[in-house]
Amino acid sequence: MIRVLIADDQDSVRTGLRLLIETLPGIEVIGEAPDGATAVRLARRLRPDVALLDIRMPGMDGIRATEQLAGPDVEDPIAVVIITTFDLDEYVHGALRAGAKGFLLKDAGGTLIGEAIRAAADGESLVSPRVTTRLLSAFATRRPAAAPSEPLTAREEEVLALLSAGLTNDEIGGRLFVSLGTVKAHIGAILTKLGLRNRVEAAMWAYDTGRARR
């Protein structure tokens, strides 16, 4: 069971997220917080698998809370997914630089929220399809992309292109008529060949090498 902590300054939003998450198999809510400081304290005490944080909260905001829970200097980080109403580049960049594993908009829907939580719990990353293209543009390395240790197969190229377009694993499987396990296996092979850590880095590589679907 994946244990989730929710942090949002609006009671109605926390309630809605709790009710939605409780419908997702294998995921449970173990705590709620109305602000970033409380979220950090609860997360350190309860040790959830994933902290689902809003950006705009009184006192300590979601980005600062993310830095304290998942930043590069944190010895025992907690996976963080940012979920917000505000589709702003500065928030996306700030959240990911602070250590967030995912970035979603609050209208993402249960399927995408569940996949983002599961991805974060597995150490992977998922970014809302609506912000993926802008994210890739802003994070372009402007350096020659490293060559894979061995060529990607035709199927891996297809998976990479769909991943870079912001499709979820379920959507990729549906598009290619393969199982979720097969999609995960292809993504794992892609990451190994490219020497990358997560799907966001793979999407950035696809963007840099002209493989990304825009």
N, C-alpha and C positions, 0 to 999 in steps of 0.2 A: 504494500500500500504506500503510495506517494503522499507524504504529509506536507500540507501547504499552509503558509501564513499569508493573510491578506492585509494590506495596509492601504486605506483610503480615508480621506477626511469626511466623506459623506456616508452617513449611516445607511441610506437607501442603496448606495452603490455596493457597499460591503455586503449587505443582505442579498442583493441580486447576484453578486459573484459567488457568494456562499451557496445559494440555491442552485445556481448553474453548475458549479463544480461538484456538488453533491450528487448530480445526475451522471457524472462521468465515472465509468468503472475504474477501480483501482486508485482513486484519488480521494483524499479527505482533507477537510479544513480543520486545523488544530488550534487556530488562534486568529484574532483580528486586532488591528491597531488603527487609531485615528490620525496618526502622524508618524513622521520618520523616526523620531527619537524613540517613541514607544515601540515601533517596529524593530529597531535595532536591539533594544533591551529584550523584547519577547523572543526574537530570533536567536539571540545568544543563549537564552535560557531553554527554549523549547527545541532548538536545533531542527527546524523543518528541513525537508528535502529541497523545497523551493519556496522563496519569498516572492509574492506577487505584489509589486509596489506601484502606487500611483506616482506621477511626477510632482504635481503641485499639491503640497501639504503644508500646513502651518508649521513654523519652526524649522525643523530639518526636512528638506524636500527629498524626493525619491532618489535623485542622483547622489546627493550626499550620503543618504542611507545606504545606497548601493556601494559606494566607496568603502564604507565602514564594514559592510558584510562580505563584499566580494572583490575588493580592490587588490592591486598587486602586492600590497604589503600585508595582507591578511593571511595569517598562518593557516587557519582552518576555514576557508571561505564557504559561504552558503550560496547556492545557485539562486540568482535573482532574475525575474522576468518583470519588465516594466510594462504596465498596461495603462494607457492614458487616452484622454479625449483629444489631446493636442498633437496634431500631425505636423510638428515643426522639426526642421533639420537639426537645430541646435540641441533639441532634446534627444533625438536619435543618436547623434554623435556623442553627446555628453554621457548618455546612459551606457553605451557600448564601451567607451573609453574608461568609464568607472568600473566596468567589470560585469555588466549585465549579460546574461546568456540569451535574452530575447527581448523584443520590443513589439508590443501589440497595441492596436487601437481597441477601445472598449466595445466597438460594434463588430469585433472580429467573429463572434459566434462561438458556440460551445466546442465545435470540432477543432477549430484552430487554437483556441485557448488550451484545450486538453492536449493537443499535440505539442504546443510550446512548453507546457509544464512537463510533459514526459521527456521532451528533448533536453530541457534544462537538467532534469533529474539524472539523465544519462550523460551529462557533461557536454551536450551538443548545443547548438544555437539555432534559433528560428526567429526571423524578422517578418513582420507583417508584409504581405505582398504589395500593399499600397505604398510602402516606403522603400522597397528593395532597390528599385532602379536609382532613386535619388541617393540612397546610401552608397551604392557602388560607385556612382559618379564622384561623390565627395571623398570616398576613401581610396580612389584609384592611386596606386603607388607611383605611377609614372616611371617605373623602372621595368626593364625587360623581365617578363615573368619566367620563373625557373621552369626548366623542362621536366616533365614527369620522369620518374625512374624507369618506367617502361610505358609504351604508348597506351592510351586509353582505348578500350574496345569501342565498337560502334554503339553498343547499348549504353556503355558508360558515358559516351559523348551525349547521347540523347538525354540521359538522366541529368547530367551536368547542365545542359541547356535549360531543361525544365526547372531545375533547382534554382538556377540563376534568375529565372523569371518570377521567382517567389512562390512557386507551387509547393504545397505541403507533400509529405511522403504519400499520404492517401491519394492526393490528386495526381501525383506522378504515377502511382500504381494504376489508377483508373485510366489515365491517358495512354499508358503503355500496355495495359491489360496484363499486369503482373501483380504478384502478391506484395503486401507491405514488407514482409521479410526479405523478398528479393530486392525491393527498392533499397532497404537498409544495407543489404549486402553490397549492392553496387556503390552506394555512397561511401561505405567503408573502404572499398577497393580504390575509389577515386582519391580519398583522403590519403591513403597509404602511398599511392603512386606519386601524389603531388607533395607529400611530406607536410600536409596541413593538419590543423587541429579540429576544424569544425566546418559546417556547411557555409557559414558566412565567408570564411576565408576562401572556400572553394568557389563561391559565387564571384568573389573579387577576382580570383584567378581567371575565371571564365570571361569576366568583363575585360580584363587586361589583354587576353589573348583573342578577343573578338568572337568568343563563343556565346556570350550572353544574349538572351532574347530580350529585346527592349520593347 
